[in-house]
Amino acid sequence: MGKKKVLDETDLLVNKIVEGIRERKGEKIVTVDMSHIDNYVFRNFVICQGRSNTHVASIADSIKDYVREEIKVKPFGVDGYANAQWIALDYGEVIVHVFLPELRDFYSIETLWEDAVINELPDEI
């Protein structure tokens, strides 16, 4: 029998971020786990997209509110609300990117870490 993985604080944070994204119907959620890579700067990235600038901002708001309410954690920094095409939220070891589809396709940041464990989560209907 396989061992059941015990969630640590960072895993819990990633799970709550994903729940916050799903609260506002964020799409194409990807988690990037770099914890097994030597000299990683961030342990995890969570990447998703919204359908419009308003949707991108709404997803970012949901993440901030949901994580704060559920586990009492606030981001260290947030950037990108001015145009809401790409909003980044810094939670220390976890960085969240909420994109418009065309910017996500252009930057394709999830392909930058070929040694990372990339997990594409199915969209909820």
Chimera marker file (.cmm) of the C-alpha trace (Angstrom):
<marker_set name="trace">
<marker id="1" x="0.000" y="0.000" z="0.000" r="1" g="1" b="0" radius="0.5"/>
<marker id="2" x="1.199" y="3.488" z="-0.860" r="1" g="1" b="0" radius="0.5"/>
<marker id="3" x="1.755" y="6.080" z="1.805" r="1" g="1" b="0" radius="0.5"/>
<marker id="4" x="-0.720" y="8.891" z="2.013" r="1" g="1" b="0" radius="0.5"/>
<marker id="5" x="0.978" y="12.262" z="1.608" r="1" g="1" b="0" radius="0.5"/>
<marker id="6" x="0.635" y="14.530" z="4.603" r="1" g="1" b="0" radius="0.5"/>
<marker id="7" x="-0.216" y="18.082" z="3.602" r="1" g="1" b="0" radius="0.5"/>
<marker id="8" x="2.182" y="20.718" z="4.840" r="1" g="1" b="0" radius="0.5"/>
<marker id="9" x="1.395" y="24.437" z="5.086" r="1" g="1" b="0" radius="0.5"/>
<marker id="10" x="2.476" y="25.129" z="1.502" r="1" g="1" b="0" radius="0.5"/>
<marker id="11" x="0.372" y="22.265" z="0.113" r="1" g="1" b="0" radius="0.5"/>
<marker id="12" x="-2.604" y="23.568" z="2.079" r="1" g="1" b="0" radius="0.5"/>
<marker id="13" x="-2.014" y="27.062" z="0.689" r="1" g="1" b="0" radius="0.5"/>
<marker id="14" x="-1.905" y="25.725" z="-2.885" r="1" g="1" b="0" radius="0.5"/>
<marker id="15" x="-5.157" y="23.818" z="-2.303" r="1" g="1" b="0" radius="0.5"/>
<marker id="16" x="-6.890" y="26.924" z="-0.923" r="1" g="1" b="0" radius="0.5"/>
<marker id="17" x="-5.634" y="29.023" z="-3.842" r="1" g="1" b="0" radius="0.5"/>
<marker id="18" x="-7.100" y="26.489" z="-6.272" r="1" g="1" b="0" radius="0.5"/>
<marker id="19" x="-10.410" y="26.543" z="-4.373" r="1" g="1" b="0" radius="0.5"/>
<marker id="20" x="-10.399" y="30.349" z="-4.583" r="1" g="1" b="0" radius="0.5"/>
<marker id="21" x="-9.830" y="30.157" z="-8.334" r="1" g="1" b="0" radius="0.5"/>
<marker id="22" x="-12.677" y="27.680" z="-8.720" r="1" g="1" b="0" radius="0.5"/>
<marker id="23" x="-15.000" y="29.942" z="-6.706" r="1" g="1" b="0" radius="0.5"/>
<marker id="24" x="-14.935" y="32.358" z="-9.668" r="1" g="1" b="0" radius="0.5"/>
<marker id="25" x="-14.764" y="29.742" z="-12.421" r="1" g="1" b="0" radius="0.5"/>
<marker id="26" x="-11.101" y="30.297" z="-13.281" r="1" g="1" b="0" radius="0.5"/>
<marker id="27" x="-10.018" y="28.121" z="-16.182" r="1" g="1" b="0" radius="0.5"/>
<marker id="28" x="-7.094" y="25.889" z="-17.168" r="1" g="1" b="0" radius="0.5"/>
<marker id="29" x="-5.593" y="25.687" z="-13.687" r="1" g="1" b="0" radius="0.5"/>
<marker id="30" x="-2.032" y="24.385" z="-13.553" r="1" g="1" b="0" radius="0.5"/>
<marker id="31" x="0.122" y="23.797" z="-10.494" r="1" g="1" b="0" radius="0.5"/>
<marker id="32" x="3.892" y="23.744" z="-10.895" r="1" g="1" b="0" radius="0.5"/>
<marker id="33" x="5.759" y="21.997" z="-8.056" r="1" g="1" b="0" radius="0.5"/>
<marker id="34" x="9.477" y="22.732" z="-7.900" r="1" g="1" b="0" radius="0.5"/>
<marker id="35" x="10.111" y="21.465" z="-4.362" r="1" g="1" b="0" radius="0.5"/>
<marker id="36" x="12.373" y="18.650" z="-5.554" r="1" g="1" b="0" radius="0.5"/>
<marker id="37" x="14.591" y="20.987" z="-7.617" r="1" g="1" b="0" radius="0.5"/>
<marker id="38" x="17.789" y="22.250" z="-6.005" r="1" g="1" b="0" radius="0.5"/>
<marker id="39" x="18.004" y="25.995" z="-5.498" r="1" g="1" b="0" radius="0.5"/>
<marker id="40" x="14.387" y="26.743" z="-6.311" r="1" g="1" b="0" radius="0.5"/>
<marker id="41" x="13.304" y="30.302" z="-5.602" r="1" g="1" b="0" radius="0.5"/>
<marker id="42" x="9.621" y="29.485" z="-5.263" r="1" g="1" b="0" radius="0.5"/>
<marker id="43" x="8.259" y="26.127" z="-4.276" r="1" g="1" b="0" radius="0.5"/>
<marker id="44" x="5.049" y="26.329" z="-6.286" r="1" g="1" b="0" radius="0.5"/>
<marker id="45" x="3.375" y="28.302" z="-9.009" r="1" g="1" b="0" radius="0.5"/>
<marker id="46" x="-0.357" y="28.241" z="-9.588" r="1" g="1" b="0" radius="0.5"/>
<marker id="47" x="-1.419" y="29.465" z="-13.022" r="1" g="1" b="0" radius="0.5"/>
<marker id="48" x="-4.914" y="30.005" z="-14.401" r="1" g="1" b="0" radius="0.5"/>
<marker id="49" x="-6.848" y="32.239" z="-16.737" r="1" g="1" b="0" radius="0.5"/>
<marker id="50" x="-10.016" y="34.260" z="-16.967" r="1" g="1" b="0" radius="0.5"/>
<marker id="51" x="-12.130" y="35.194" z="-19.966" r="1" g="1" b="0" radius="0.5"/>
<marker id="52" x="-11.915" y="39.001" z="-19.604" r="1" g="1" b="0" radius="0.5"/>
<marker id="53" x="-10.096" y="41.689" z="-17.625" r="1" g="1" b="0" radius="0.5"/>
<marker id="54" x="-13.016" y="41.796" z="-15.202" r="1" g="1" b="0" radius="0.5"/>
<marker id="55" x="-12.925" y="38.009" z="-14.802" r="1" g="1" b="0" radius="0.5"/>
<marker id="56" x="-9.142" y="38.039" z="-14.199" r="1" g="1" b="0" radius="0.5"/>
<marker id="57" x="-9.538" y="40.692" z="-11.465" r="1" g="1" b="0" radius="0.5"/>
<marker id="58" x="-12.478" y="38.793" z="-9.965" r="1" g="1" b="0" radius="0.5"/>
<marker id="59" x="-10.437" y="35.567" z="-9.785" r="1" g="1" b="0" radius="0.5"/>
<marker id="60" x="-7.539" y="37.389" z="-8.091" r="1" g="1" b="0" radius="0.5"/>
<marker id="61" x="-9.969" y="38.964" z="-5.593" r="1" g="1" b="0" radius="0.5"/>
<marker id="62" x="-11.471" y="35.555" z="-4.883" r="1" g="1" b="0" radius="0.5"/>
<marker id="63" x="-8.046" y="34.028" z="-4.241" r="1" g="1" b="0" radius="0.5"/>
<marker id="64" x="-7.089" y="36.797" z="-1.804" r="1" g="1" b="0" radius="0.5"/>
<marker id="65" x="-10.431" y="36.680" z="0.030" r="1" g="1" b="0" radius="0.5"/>
<marker id="66" x="-10.757" y="32.890" z="0.118" r="1" g="1" b="0" radius="0.5"/>
<marker id="67" x="-7.222" y="32.234" z="1.350" r="1" g="1" b="0" radius="0.5"/>
<marker id="68" x="-7.490" y="34.974" z="3.992" r="1" g="1" b="0" radius="0.5"/>
<marker id="69" x="-10.847" y="33.649" z="5.251" r="1" g="1" b="0" radius="0.5"/>
<marker id="70" x="-9.939" y="29.951" z="5.167" r="1" g="1" b="0" radius="0.5"/>
<marker id="71" x="-6.367" y="29.906" z="6.497" r="1" g="1" b="0" radius="0.5"/>
<marker id="72" x="-5.693" y="33.522" z="7.564" r="1" g="1" b="0" radius="0.5"/>
<marker id="73" x="-2.926" y="34.111" z="5.008" r="1" g="1" b="0" radius="0.5"/>
<marker id="74" x="-2.499" y="37.314" z="2.994" r="1" g="1" b="0" radius="0.5"/>
<marker id="75" x="-0.251" y="37.787" z="-0.039" r="1" g="1" b="0" radius="0.5"/>
<marker id="76" x="3.040" y="39.616" z="0.472" r="1" g="1" b="0" radius="0.5"/>
<marker id="77" x="2.420" y="41.496" z="-2.747" r="1" g="1" b="0" radius="0.5"/>
<marker id="78" x="0.024" y="41.790" z="-5.655" r="1" g="1" b="0" radius="0.5"/>
<marker id="79" x="0.658" y="43.315" z="-9.067" r="1" g="1" b="0" radius="0.5"/>
<marker id="80" x="-1.269" y="43.748" z="-12.285" r="1" g="1" b="0" radius="0.5"/>
<marker id="81" x="-4.653" y="45.100" z="-11.241" r="1" g="1" b="0" radius="0.5"/>
<marker id="82" x="-4.152" y="48.291" z="-13.289" r="1" g="1" b="0" radius="0.5"/>
<marker id="83" x="-4.936" y="46.523" z="-16.557" r="1" g="1" b="0" radius="0.5"/>
<marker id="84" x="-5.971" y="43.077" z="-15.211" r="1" g="1" b="0" radius="0.5"/>
<marker id="85" x="-4.384" y="41.220" z="-18.100" r="1" g="1" b="0" radius="0.5"/>
<marker id="86" x="-1.911" y="39.370" z="-15.877" r="1" g="1" b="0" radius="0.5"/>
<marker id="87" x="-2.223" y="39.582" z="-12.101" r="1" g="1" b="0" radius="0.5"/>
<marker id="88" x="0.474" y="38.057" z="-9.905" r="1" g="1" b="0" radius="0.5"/>
<marker id="89" x="-0.008" y="37.282" z="-6.210" r="1" g="1" b="0" radius="0.5"/>
<marker id="90" x="3.062" y="36.558" z="-4.057" r="1" g="1" b="0" radius="0.5"/>
<marker id="91" x="2.475" y="34.197" z="-1.129" r="1" g="1" b="0" radius="0.5"/>
<marker id="92" x="6.172" y="33.597" z="-0.415" r="1" g="1" b="0" radius="0.5"/>
<marker id="93" x="6.870" y="30.049" z="-1.543" r="1" g="1" b="0" radius="0.5"/>
<marker id="94" x="3.782" y="30.139" z="-3.787" r="1" g="1" b="0" radius="0.5"/>
<marker id="95" x="3.302" y="32.576" z="-6.661" r="1" g="1" b="0" radius="0.5"/>
<marker id="96" x="-0.070" y="32.800" z="-8.414" r="1" g="1" b="0" radius="0.5"/>
<marker id="97" x="-0.510" y="34.040" z="-11.981" r="1" g="1" b="0" radius="0.5"/>
<marker id="98" x="-3.965" y="34.892" z="-13.328" r="1" g="1" b="0" radius="0.5"/>
<marker id="99" x="-3.877" y="35.616" z="-17.059" r="1" g="1" b="0" radius="0.5"/>
<marker id="100" x="-6.000" y="36.586" z="-19.992" r="1" g="1" b="0" radius="0.5"/>
<marker id="101" x="-5.730" y="33.644" z="-22.450" r="1" g="1" b="0" radius="0.5"/>
<marker id="102" x="-3.732" y="35.550" z="-25.087" r="1" g="1" b="0" radius="0.5"/>
<marker id="103" x="-1.082" y="36.688" z="-22.585" r="1" g="1" b="0" radius="0.5"/>
<marker id="104" x="-0.860" y="33.236" z="-21.071" r="1" g="1" b="0" radius="0.5"/>
<marker id="105" x="-0.298" y="31.752" z="-24.524" r="1" g="1" b="0" radius="0.5"/>
<marker id="106" x="2.296" y="34.407" z="-25.351" r="1" g="1" b="0" radius="0.5"/>
<marker id="107" x="4.381" y="33.999" z="-22.174" r="1" g="1" b="0" radius="0.5"/>
<marker id="108" x="3.729" y="30.264" z="-21.710" r="1" g="1" b="0" radius="0.5"/>
<marker id="109" x="5.382" y="30.387" z="-18.299" r="1" g="1" b="0" radius="0.5"/>
<marker id="110" x="4.433" y="26.851" z="-17.295" r="1" g="1" b="0" radius="0.5"/>
<marker id="111" x="6.845" y="25.564" z="-19.957" r="1" g="1" b="0" radius="0.5"/>
<marker id="112" x="9.852" y="27.322" z="-18.389" r="1" g="1" b="0" radius="0.5"/>
<marker id="113" x="10.469" y="24.621" z="-15.780" r="1" g="1" b="0" radius="0.5"/>
<marker id="114" x="10.937" y="21.324" z="-17.564" r="1" g="1" b="0" radius="0.5"/>
<marker id="115" x="12.195" y="19.628" z="-14.380" r="1" g="1" b="0" radius="0.5"/>
<marker id="116" x="9.147" y="20.668" z="-12.347" r="1" g="1" b="0" radius="0.5"/>
<marker id="117" x="6.106" y="18.524" z="-11.649" r="1" g="1" b="0" radius="0.5"/>
<marker id="118" x="3.292" y="20.100" z="-13.671" r="1" g="1" b="0" radius="0.5"/>
<marker id="119" x="-0.261" y="19.185" z="-12.780" r="1" g="1" b="0" radius="0.5"/>
<marker id="120" x="-3.067" y="20.324" z="-15.086" r="1" g="1" b="0" radius="0.5"/>
<marker id="121" x="-6.353" y="20.352" z="-13.201" r="1" g="1" b="0" radius="0.5"/>
<marker id="122" x="-9.601" y="19.733" z="-15.068" r="1" g="1" b="0" radius="0.5"/>
<marker id="123" x="-11.984" y="22.654" z="-15.445" r="1" g="1" b="0" radius="0.5"/>
<marker id="124" x="-15.144" y="22.352" z="-13.407" r="1" g="1" b="0" radius="0.5"/>
<marker id="125" x="-18.400" y="22.649" z="-15.294" r="1" g="1" b="0" radius="0.5"/>
<link id1="1" id2="2" r="1" g="1" b="0" radius="0.2"/>
<link id1="2" id2="3" r="1" g="1" b="0" radius="0.2"/>
<link id1="3" id2="4" r="1" g="1" b="0" radius="0.2"/>
<link id1="4" id2="5" r="1" g="1" b="0" radius="0.2"/>
<link id1="5" id2="6" r="1" g="1" b="0" radius="0.2"/>
<link id1="6" id2="7" r="1" g="1" b="0" radius="0.2"/>
<link id1="7" id2="8" r="1" g="1" b="0" radius="0.2"/>
<link id1="8" id2="9" r="1" g="1" b="0" radius="0.2"/>
<link id1="9" id2="10" r="1" g="1" b="0" radius="0.2"/>
<link id1="10" id2="11" r="1" g="1" b="0" radius="0.2"/>
<link id1="11" id2="12" r="1" g="1" b="0" radius="0.2"/>
<link id1="12" id2="13" r="1" g="1" b="0" radius="0.2"/>
<link id1="13" id2="14" r="1" g="1" b="0" radius="0.2"/>
<link id1="14" id2="15" r="1" g="1" b="0" radius="0.2"/>
<link id1="15" id2="16" r="1" g="1" b="0" radius="0.2"/>
<link id1="16" id2="17" r="1" g="1" b="0" radius="0.2"/>
<link id1="17" id2="18" r="1" g="1" b="0" radius="0.2"/>
<link id1="18" id2="19" r="1" g="1" b="0" radius="0.2"/>
<link id1="19" id2="20" r="1" g="1" b="0" radius="0.2"/>
<link id1="20" id2="21" r="1" g="1" b="0" radius="0.2"/>
<link id1="21" id2="22" r="1" g="1" b="0" radius="0.2"/>
<link id1="22" id2="23" r="1" g="1" b="0" radius="0.2"/>
<link id1="23" id2="24" r="1" g="1" b="0" radius="0.2"/>
<link id1="24" id2="25" r="1" g="1" b="0" radius="0.2"/>
<link id1="25" id2="26" r="1" g="1" b="0" radius="0.2"/>
<link id1="26" id2="27" r="1" g="1" b="0" radius="0.2"/>
<link id1="27" id2="28" r="1" g="1" b="0" radius="0.2"/>
<link id1="28" id2="29" r="1" g="1" b="0" radius="0.2"/>
<link id1="29" id2="30" r="1" g="1" b="0" radius="0.2"/>
<link id1="30" id2="31" r="1" g="1" b="0" radius="0.2"/>
<link id1="31" id2="32" r="1" g="1" b="0" radius="0.2"/>
<link id1="32" id2="33" r="1" g="1" b="0" radius="0.2"/>
<link id1="33" id2="34" r="1" g="1" b="0" radius="0.2"/>
<link id1="34" id2="35" r="1" g="1" b="0" radius="0.2"/>
<link id1="35" id2="36" r="1" g="1" b="0" radius="0.2"/>
<link id1="36" id2="37" r="1" g="1" b="0" radius="0.2"/>
<link id1="37" id2="38" r="1" g="1" b="0" radius="0.2"/>
<link id1="38" id2="39" r="1" g="1" b="0" radius="0.2"/>
<link id1="39" id2="40" r="1" g="1" b="0" radius="0.2"/>
<link id1="40" id2="41" r="1" g="1" b="0" radius="0.2"/>
<link id1="41" id2="42" r="1" g="1" b="0" radius="0.2"/>
<link id1="42" id2="43" r="1" g="1" b="0" radius="0.2"/>
<link id1="43" id2="44" r="1" g="1" b="0" radius="0.2"/>
<link id1="44" id2="45" r="1" g="1" b="0" radius="0.2"/>
<link id1="45" id2="46" r="1" g="1" b="0" radius="0.2"/>
<link id1="46" id2="47" r="1" g="1" b="0" radius="0.2"/>
<link id1="47" id2="48" r="1" g="1" b="0" radius="0.2"/>
<link id1="48" id2="49" r="1" g="1" b="0" radius="0.2"/>
<link id1="49" id2="50" r="1" g="1" b="0" radius="0.2"/>
<link id1="50" id2="51" r="1" g="1" b="0" radius="0.2"/>
<link id1="51" id2="52" r="1" g="1" b="0" radius="0.2"/>
<link id1="52" id2="53" r="1" g="1" b="0" radius="0.2"/>
<link id1="53" id2="54" r="1" g="1" b="0" radius="0.2"/>
<link id1="54" id2="55" r="1" g="1" b="0" radius="0.2"/>
<link id1="55" id2="56" r="1" g="1" b="0" radius="0.2"/>
<link id1="56" id2="57" r="1" g="1" b="0" radius="0.2"/>
<link id1="57" id2="58" r="1" g="1" b="0" radius="0.2"/>
<link id1="58" id2="59" r="1" g="1" b="0" radius="0.2"/>
<link id1="59" id2="60" r="1" g="1" b="0" radius="0.2"/>
<link id1="60" id2="61" r="1" g="1" b="0" radius="0.2"/>
<link id1="61" id2="62" r="1" g="1" b="0" radius="0.2"/>
<link id1="62" id2="63" r="1" g="1" b="0" radius="0.2"/>
<link id1="63" id2="64" r="1" g="1" b="0" radius="0.2"/>
<link id1="64" id2="65" r="1" g="1" b="0" radius="0.2"/>
<link id1="65" id2="66" r="1" g="1" b="0" radius="0.2"/>
<link id1="66" id2="67" r="1" g="1" b="0" radius="0.2"/>
<link id1="67" id2="68" r="1" g="1" b="0" radius="0.2"/>
<link id1="68" id2="69" r="1" g="1" b="0" radius="0.2"/>
<link id1="69" id2="70" r="1" g="1" b="0" radius="0.2"/>
<link id1="70" id2="71" r="1" g="1" b="0" radius="0.2"/>
<link id1="71" id2="72" r="1" g="1" b="0" radius="0.2"/>
<link id1="72" id2="73" r="1" g="1" b="0" radius="0.2"/>
<link id1="73" id2="74" r="1" g="1" b="0" radius="0.2"/>
<link id1="74" id2="75" r="1" g="1" b="0" radius="0.2"/>
<link id1="75" id2="76" r="1" g="1" b="0" radius="0.2"/>
<link id1="76" id2="77" r="1" g="1" b="0" radius="0.2"/>
<link id1="77" id2="78" r="1" g="1" b="0" radius="0.2"/>
<link id1="78" id2="79" r="1" g="1" b="0" radius="0.2"/>
<link id1="79" id2="80" r="1" g="1" b="0" radius="0.2"/>
<link id1="80" id2="81" r="1" g="1" b="0" radius="0.2"/>
<link id1="81" id2="82" r="1" g="1" b="0" radius="0.2"/>
<link id1="82" id2="83" r="1" g="1" b="0" radius="0.2"/>
<link id1="83" id2="84" r="1" g="1" b="0" radius="0.2"/>
<link id1="84" id2="85" r="1" g="1" b="0" radius="0.2"/>
<link id1="85" id2="86" r="1" g="1" b="0" radius="0.2"/>
<link id1="86" id2="87" r="1" g="1" b="0" radius="0.2"/>
<link id1="87" id2="88" r="1" g="1" b="0" radius="0.2"/>
<link id1="88" id2="89" r="1" g="1" b="0" radius="0.2"/>
<link id1="89" id2="90" r="1" g="1" b="0" radius="0.2"/>
<link id1="90" id2="91" r="1" g="1" b="0" radius="0.2"/>
<link id1="91" id2="92" r="1" g="1" b="0" radius="0.2"/>
<link id1="92" id2="93" r="1" g="1" b="0" radius="0.2"/>
<link id1="93" id2="94" r="1" g="1" b="0" radius="0.2"/>
<link id1="94" id2="95" r="1" g="1" b="0" radius="0.2"/>
<link id1="95" id2="96" r="1" g="1" b="0" radius="0.2"/>
<link id1="96" id2="97" r="1" g="1" b="0" radius="0.2"/>
<link id1="97" id2="98" r="1" g="1" b="0" radius="0.2"/>
<link id1="98" id2="99" r="1" g="1" b="0" radius="0.2"/>
<link id1="99" id2="100" r="1" g="1" b="0" radius="0.2"/>
<link id1="100" id2="101" r="1" g="1" b="0" radius="0.2"/>
<link id1="101" id2="102" r="1" g="1" b="0" radius="0.2"/>
<link id1="102" id2="103" r="1" g="1" b="0" radius="0.2"/>
<link id1="103" id2="104" r="1" g="1" b="0" radius="0.2"/>
<link id1="104" id2="105" r="1" g="1" b="0" radius="0.2"/>
<link id1="105" id2="106" r="1" g="1" b="0" radius="0.2"/>
<link id1="106" id2="107" r="1" g="1" b="0" radius="0.2"/>
<link id1="107" id2="108" r="1" g="1" b="0" radius="0.2"/>
<link id1="108" id2="109" r="1" g="1" b="0" radius="0.2"/>
<link id1="109" id2="110" r="1" g="1" b="0" radius="0.2"/>
<link id1="110" id2="111" r="1" g="1" b="0" radius="0.2"/>
<link id1="111" id2="112" r="1" g="1" b="0" radius="0.2"/>
<link id1="112" id2="113" r="1" g="1" b="0" radius="0.2"/>
<link id1="113" id2="114" r="1" g="1" b="0" radius="0.2"/>
<link id1="114" id2="115" r="1" g="1" b="0" radius="0.2"/>
<link id1="115" id2="116" r="1" g="1" b="0" radius="0.2"/>
<link id1="116" id2="117" r="1" g="1" b="0" radius="0.2"/>
<link id1="117" id2="118" r="1" g="1" b="0" radius="0.2"/>
<link id1="118" id2="119" r="1" g="1" b="0" radius="0.2"/>
<link id1="119" id2="120" r="1" g="1" b="0" radius="0.2"/>
<link id1="120" id2="121" r="1" g="1" b="0" radius="0.2"/>
<link id1="121" id2="122" r="1" g="1" b="0" radius="0.2"/>
<link id1="122" id2="123" r="1" g="1" b="0" radius="0.2"/>
<link id1="123" id2="124" r="1" g="1" b="0" radius="0.2"/>
<link id1="124" id2="125" r="1" g="1" b="0" radius="0.2"/>
</marker_set>
